[in-house]
Amino acid sequence: MPPPTDDATFRSIATMTHTAHATAENTTEEVLAANTGRVYALIQNDGSAVIYINLGGDAVQHEGVRLAASGGSYEITLDNLYRGEIDAICANSGKVLLITEGVM
């Protein structure tokens, strides 16, 4: 579903990027670099296993934000704005995170 056009978050976006990131088994990885221009991000688990993300440091199994398999997601907006690094970890390799980032 497209974002509402009257939402302040989306009015301030100059560039929207979409990427996919495949996980490595039991290894914390940076999935979104720190970005001082970030005003929006959506991280969605497109894989068949749970993925954990951490804002600002290494991700650890069973800690941080849990993204359920097959669609679990975490959204960053102006209401919970975070511009630092985001790391992820999964018990299985090859699971995919879909990442959208909006910058001003």
C-alpha positions as CSV (number, residue, x, y, z in Angstrom):
1,M,0.0,0.0,0.0
2,P,1.5,3.4,-0.9
3,P,2.1,5.9,1.8
4,P,-0.4,8.7,2.3
5,T,0.6,11.8,0.4
6,D,-0.3,14.2,3.2
7,D,2.1,12.4,5.7
8,A,5.0,14.8,6.8
9,T,7.5,11.9,6.7
10,F,6.9,11.2,3.0
11,R,6.7,14.9,2.0
12,S,10.3,15.3,3.2
13,I,11.8,12.4,1.2
14,A,14.0,13.3,-1.7
15,T,15.3,9.8,-2.5
16,M,13.9,6.4,-1.8
17,T,16.1,3.3,-2.2
18,H,15.1,-0.3,-2.2
19,T,17.6,-3.1,-1.5
20,A,17.7,-6.8,-0.6
21,H,20.2,-8.3,1.9
22,A,20.8,-12.0,2.3
23,T,21.9,-13.2,5.7
24,A,24.9,-15.2,6.7
25,E,24.4,-18.0,9.3
26,N,24.8,-16.8,12.9
27,T,26.8,-13.7,11.9
28,T,25.9,-10.2,12.8
29,E,25.9,-8.0,9.7
30,E,25.3,-4.3,9.0
31,V,22.1,-4.2,6.9
32,L,21.7,-0.4,6.9
33,A,24.5,2.1,7.3
34,A,24.2,5.2,9.5
35,N,22.7,8.0,7.5
36,T,22.1,11.5,8.9
37,G,19.7,12.2,6.1
38,R,17.4,9.3,6.9
39,V,13.7,10.2,7.5
40,Y,12.2,6.8,6.8
41,A,13.1,3.2,6.7
42,L,11.3,-0.1,6.4
43,I,13.1,-3.4,7.1
44,Q,11.0,-6.5,6.2
45,N,11.8,-10.2,6.6
46,D,11.1,-11.9,3.3
47,G,12.7,-15.2,4.5
48,S,11.4,-18.3,6.3
49,A,13.3,-17.9,9.5
50,V,13.2,-15.3,12.3
51,I,15.7,-12.4,12.0
52,Y,16.7,-10.1,14.9
53,I,17.8,-6.5,14.3
54,N,19.7,-4.2,16.6
55,L,19.9,-0.4,16.4
56,G,23.4,0.8,16.9
57,G,25.5,-2.3,17.4
58,D,26.0,-6.0,16.8
59,A,22.8,-8.0,16.5
60,V,22.4,-11.0,18.8
61,Q,20.0,-14.0,18.6
62,H,16.9,-13.5,20.8
63,E,17.7,-9.9,21.6
64,G,16.7,-6.5,20.1
65,V,13.9,-6.3,17.6
66,R,12.4,-9.7,16.4
67,L,11.3,-9.8,12.8
68,A,8.9,-12.8,12.4
69,A,9.4,-15.0,9.4
70,S,7.6,-14.3,6.1
71,G,6.8,-10.6,6.6
72,G,7.8,-9.4,10.0
73,S,8.9,-5.8,9.7
74,Y,10.2,-2.7,11.5
75,E,9.4,0.8,10.3
76,I,11.3,4.0,11.1
77,T,9.4,7.3,10.7
78,L,9.7,10.8,12.1
79,D,7.9,9.6,15.2
80,N,10.7,7.1,16.1
81,L,13.5,8.5,14.0
82,Y,16.8,6.6,14.2
83,R,19.7,7.5,11.9
84,G,22.4,5.1,13.1
85,E,23.6,1.7,11.9
86,I,21.3,-1.2,11.9
87,D,22.6,-4.8,12.2
88,A,20.8,-8.1,11.7
89,I,21.4,-11.8,12.6
90,C,19.7,-15.0,11.6
91,A,20.3,-18.7,12.5
92,N,20.1,-19.6,8.8
93,S,22.0,-18.3,5.9
94,G,20.4,-17.0,2.7
95,K,17.3,-15.4,4.3
96,V,16.4,-12.1,2.8
97,L,15.7,-8.7,4.3
98,L,14.0,-6.2,2.1
99,I,15.1,-2.7,3.0
100,T,13.6,0.6,1.9
101,E,15.3,3.9,3.0
102,G,14.0,7.4,2.5
103,V,16.4,10.4,2.8
104,M,15.9,14.1,2.6
